[in-house]
Amino acid sequence: MLRDILALLKERKSQSLTELALHFRVSESTIEAMLNILQQKNRVSKIELDCGSCRNACSACAFKNQPAVYTLNESKTNKSNIEKEEKP
């Protein structure tokens, strides 16, 4: 399933934890564990949507209730590693 997550992030650019769990029909905790593995291997990054520059105490911020998203790290090293993982 790790390869499937990488493929989906490559296709869709970014996904929230909830979106990934719904797509793969597993719990958020299951996806989160897999994403932690991929983060440790530097394959994905978690991007916290932070409205830290907002001066309205987050009551009017567009990012107020937005979840963090995960994106694929697309360095040359990671691309070759993904290709190696996908080969039988």
GIWO-V620230 format. One record per run of one state. SS is the DSSP state (a for helix, b for strand, c for the rest). FROM is the first residue (numbers start at 0). LEN is the number of residues. If there is no record, write none. Layout:
SS&FROM&LEN / SS&FROM&LEN
This chain:
c&0&1 / a&1&11 / c&12&1 / b&13&3 / a&16&8 / c&24&3 / a&27&13 / c&40&3 / b&43&4 / c&47&21 / b&68&4 / c&72&3 / a&75&11 / c&86&2
